[in-house]
Amino acid sequence: MQTASQQIGCVKAATEVLGDKWTPQLLRCFANEEVVRFCQLQDSVGGINPRTLSSRLSALESADIIVKTVLESSRRCEYRLTQKGYDLLPIIQDMQAWSEKYAPTAA
């Protein structure tokens, strides 16, 4: 069994991945799609600056949450979740359920 300090450390580690603005929303986009393109993510999230989106995707790729594939024929990129990314989806879905239940501005 972990100590309280170890448990807080684990929460801190998860927050470092999920704590950036837009990251949970981006991950939610992968819940129903196996492969997602940059423009799909930008449209789905709405309001995200392309530079910010690129930065968040790079961070998720560095954390082994997503894999980026560059399609040479069209010069487009596709993004897929890794197993580590799929393991985050229940957390994102729980956040959504909590917000639907308690957040006053839930949509």
Secondary structure, 3 states (H helix, E strand, C coil): CCCHHHHHHHHHHHHHHHCCCCHHHHHHHCCCCCCEEHHHHHHHHCCCCHHHHHHHHHHHHHCCCEEEEEECCCCEEEEEECHHHHCCHHHHHHHHHHHHHHCCCCC
